[in-house]
Amino acid sequence: MTYVFTQDVPISAEVYGKIATKVGREPMQGLLMHVTSKTADGKLHYFDVWESKELCDQAFEERISPATQRVLSDSGMTPTGEAERQVLDIVDVRRS
């Protein structure tokens, strides 16, 4: 079952770039799409499409969260946990 969520993240594009570098460019199993946009206040908004919640959780545990924790710690920021996800009830996902 496809797992899709949006998430507002209280970091800058600069911090995001550092996290993305730590995560690496290697494909993550189950990730179909990741879109990052800026909000009006300069923070970030994510839109993720995964093959399943389990594969998403695995990617966060193995790659995304460790990279995020390291970058935030190196930047002197104290992480307070994962930003809340708004899970979407998807009817259809298509790829070209």
N, C-alpha and C positions, 0 to 999 in steps of 0.2 A: 504494500500500500504506500503510495506517495506521501511524503511528509513535507509540508511547506509551512514556513513561518516568516514573519517580519519581526524586526527587532530594532529599537532605537538604542544606540550605543553612545555613551557620553565621552567620546574621544574625538580627537582631531584627525583630519586626513593624514597629517604627518605621523602621528602615532600608529594609525592604521597601516600606513606604508611599512613601518618597521615591523609590525606584527606579520604582515603578509610576507615580508622577506624571511622572517624566522619560520613561518609555516612552510614556505617553499613552493615551487611551481609544480611539483609532482602531483598528478591527479589524486584526489581523495576518493576512495571507493565509495560509490553511492551518490556522490555530489553531481547533480544534473545542471544546476545553475546557481551562481552566487552573484548578486548585484548589490553594489554599495552606492548610495547617493548621499548628498549633503542635505541637511535640514536647514530651515531658515535661520536657526541660531548657530549654525556652523558645526553641529554635531553630525553623527552619521546614522544612516538608516540602512538596514540590511534586508534583503529579500532572498531567501534560500529555498531551493527545491532539491530534495533528497529522494532517493529510491525508497528509503524507509527511515523511521525514527531511530532504529537500532544502529544503522550505518552512520547516521548523523551523530548520535551519542558516542560511538566509537571514535569518529574523527575528532570530536571535541576532546575526548579523554586522551587520545594518543598524540594529537598534533596541535590543535587550535588552542586549547586551554594552557598547555605548557608554554607555548610561544607567547600567548597573551600575558600570562603571569610574569614571564621573564622580562618582556619589554616594559610592562607597567612598573615592575620593581626597579629596573635599570633607570627608568624615567623619574623615580622618586614618588610614584603614585601608589596608593594602597588600594588594591582591588577589594571590592566589597561583595564579590560574587558575580555570577552571570546576570546580564541584563535580562529582563523579562521578555519572553517570546510570546508573540501572538500567533497561535497556530491557526492556519486557515483551513476551512473545509472545502477542499478542492474537488471540482467536478471533472476537470479534464486538464491534462498536461500534454502538449504536443511539441515534438522536436522536428526540425526540417531534416 
